């Protein structure tokens, strides 16, 4: 019985020390980078499908705001709120025309960082192609 209690105490100490060293921000940054890419692609596909003059996607600076597509708040899988410990730079609002071209003149770089992960998302000006590179 004493041995069992001693093993439980040791496991408790080990789990407490290991859980404090886990870095969830790295995982959250990778996941949020995928959300940003899919949200941009969604707005582009909506613009092409509707042959609209403009479809905009706006990412809120507020970490709990999510994003809006053409002024409509998007919830669910697209545009999740910014997780704790994750920072996004170079992202605010992107508008696509009816041919799926974004309103950018040069390659736009969006940087998502958290923990030890830095992901760079590139948005091409003429085609609206969204991809990841080390440097855009």
C-alpha positions in Angstrom: 0.0 0.0 0.0 2.8 2.4 0.8 4.5 1.6 -2.5 1.3 2.4 -4.4 0.9 5.7 -2.6 4.5 6.5 -3.3 4.2 5.7 -7.0 1.1 7.9 -7.2 2.9 10.8 -5.6 5.9 10.5 -8.0 3.5 10.3 -11.0 1.7 13.4 -9.7 5.0 15.3 -9.4 6.1 14.2 -12.9 2.9 15.1 -14.5 2.9 18.6 -12.9 6.4 19.3 -14.1 5.8 18.0 -17.6 2.5 19.9 -18.1 4.2 23.2 -17.3 6.7 22.6 -20.1 4.2 21.8 -22.8 3.9 24.5 -25.4 0.4 24.7 -26.9 1.1 28.0 -28.6 3.1 26.3 -31.3 0.3 24.0 -32.1 -2.2 26.8 -32.0 -0.1 28.9 -34.4 0.1 26.1 -36.9 -3.7 25.6 -36.7 -4.5 29.3 -37.0 -2.3 29.6 -40.1 -4.4 26.9 -41.8 -7.6 28.7 -40.7 -6.3 32.0 -42.3 -5.4 30.2 -45.6 -8.8 28.5 -45.8 -10.7 31.7 -45.0 -8.9 33.6 -47.7 -9.6 30.8 -50.2 -13.3 30.8 -49.1 -13.6 34.5 -49.9 -11.9 34.1 -53.2 -14.2 31.2 -54.2 -17.3 33.2 -53.1 -16.2 36.1 -55.3 -15.7 33.8 -58.3 -18.9 31.9 -57.7 -21.0 35.0 -57.4 -19.1 36.8 -60.1 -19.3 39.7 -57.7 -17.7 43.0 -58.1 -16.0 42.6 -54.8 -16.0 40.1 -51.9 -14.1 41.2 -48.8 -12.7 39.2 -45.9 -11.8 41.2 -42.9 -9.9 39.7 -40.0 -10.7 41.4 -36.7 -7.8 42.7 -34.5 -9.9 41.7 -31.5 -8.8 38.1 -30.6 -12.4 37.2 -29.9 -13.9 38.9 -33.0 -13.2 36.2 -35.6 -13.7 37.6 -39.1 -16.3 38.8 -41.5 -16.9 38.0 -45.2 -18.7 40.9 -46.9 -19.7 42.3 -43.6 -21.3 39.0 -42.4 -19.7 37.6 -39.2 -18.4 34.1 -40.1 -18.4 31.5 -37.3 -17.7 27.8 -37.1 -14.7 26.3 -38.9 -13.7 29.5 -40.7 -12.3 32.5 -38.9 -11.9 31.2 -35.4 -10.8 33.7 -32.8 -7.1 34.2 -32.3 -5.8 31.7 -29.7 -3.8 32.9 -26.6 0.0 33.1 -27.3 -0.5 33.5 -31.1 0.4 36.7 -33.0 -0.6 37.6 -36.5 1.1 40.3 -38.6 0.3 41.7 -42.0 -3.4 40.8 -42.0 -6.4 43.0 -41.9 -8.8 43.1 -45.0 -8.6 41.5 -48.4 -11.0 42.1 -51.3 -11.4 39.9 -54.3 -13.0 40.9 -57.6 -15.3 38.6 -59.7 -12.2 36.9 -61.3 -10.7 36.0 -57.9 -8.0 38.7 -58.0 -7.1 40.3 -54.7 -6.7 44.0 -54.1 -3.0 43.8 -53.5 -0.2 45.1 -55.8 2.6 43.0 -54.5 3.0 39.6 -52.8 1.4 40.0 -49.4 3.1 38.2 -46.5 1.0 37.2 -43.4 3.1 36.0 -40.5 1.6 33.7 -37.8 3.8 33.1 -34.8 3.4 31.3 -31.5 5.8 29.4 -29.3 8.7 28.3 -31.5 6.6 28.2 -34.7 6.7 31.0 -37.4 4.5 30.4 -40.5 4.6 32.8 -43.4 1.5 32.8 -45.7 1.9 34.4 -49.1 -0.9 35.9 -51.2 0.0 36.4 -54.9 -1.3 39.6 -56.4 -2.6 38.6 -59.8 -4.0 35.1 -59.2 -4.9 35.2 -55.5 -2.9 32.0 -54.9 -2.4 31.4 -51.2 0.6 29.3 -50.1 3.3 29.0 -47.5 7.0 29.8 -48.1 10.1 30.6 -45.9 10.2 34.0 -47.6 7.6 35.4 -50.0 
